[in-house]
Amino acid sequence: MRPTDHLRSLAADDWQAATRHGFTDALADGSLPKDRMLTYLQQDYLFVEGFVRLLASAIAHAPSLPDAIPAAQFLGLISGPENTYFLRAIDTLGGDPDTPAPAAPVTAEFQALMARAAGSGRYEQMLAVLVVAEWSYLDWASPHAGKAAGLPFWFGEWITLHSGAGFESVVAYLRDQLDTAWQDLDDTARRAVEDTFRQGVALERRFFDAALAGFGAA
Ligand SMILES: Cc1ncc(CO)c(N)n1
């Protein structure tokens, strides 16, 4: 079994809950209330700030230039089309993209997990969080890809950004990096990757739980 399949199997319950979630189902059928989408995107924009720093750290720790290039290209996508999606969608849904929301508890926990991984100096720790984040998003979004064109852009583009051949190749690359790094890890480092991976999947689930509930907002 590939190491990344092993890792996902350790978190199977949370994985299933995070990738077949009422929040993403409602988003994909267009029934998610706009204020819920706005609050989600405001929290997720805080997530993305930490994610960009984490991805930059992984680029810095990749073993070679060929190992780094796909991540660097993905960083360009997040800093470009994904960033402008956030700005347009938050603005259209009635928020102010220039005023960051206060982080909800689950968002703060995610930021802390990403900051720990980014600061660990351990490539496999960075990859563990990156693989969870991108693979779980590919998994929830792919079954909905055919509906994206018929949805308002704040729903449809969010699905399109996380499905299709380009995004599949990002996930394939990240998984391959982690599968390869795993081979050289001792048991202690492998257990640490398992731990981080599990924490990441649990946070993905809780992030969607909180988003569906409006992050505790009235
Ligand atoms: C919480 C969360 N996880 C993963 C992704 C995908 O990058 C995202 N945008 N937000």
The ligand as an SDF file (V2000), in Angstrom:
LIG
                    3D

 10 10  0  0  0  0  0  0  0  0999 V2000
   -9.6050   24.3660    5.2990 C   0  0  0  0  0  0  0  0  0  0  0  0
   -9.0950   24.1630    3.9220 C   0  0  0  0  0  0  0  0  0  0  0  0
   -8.5040   23.0030    3.6170 N   0  0  0  0  0  0  0  0  0  0  0  0
   -8.0160   22.8010    2.3770 C   0  0  0  0  0  0  0  0  0  0  0  0
   -8.1160   23.7810    1.4230 C   0  0  0  0  0  0  0  0  0  0  0  0
   -7.5820   23.5470    0.0380 C   0  0  0  0  0  0  0  0  0  0  0  0
   -6.4820   24.3250   -0.1810 O   0  0  0  0  0  0  0  0  0  0  0  0
   -8.7390   24.9770    1.7850 C   0  0  0  0  0  0  0  0  0  0  0  0
   -8.8650   25.9940    0.8820 N   0  0  0  0  0  0  0  0  0  0  0  0
   -9.2150   25.1440    3.0290 N   0  0  0  0  0  0  0  0  0  0  0  0
  1  2  1  0
  2  3  1  0
  2 10  2  0
  3  4  2  0
  4  5  1  0
  5  6  1  0
  5  8  2  0
  6  7  1  0
  8  9  1  0
  8 10  1  0
M  END
$$$$
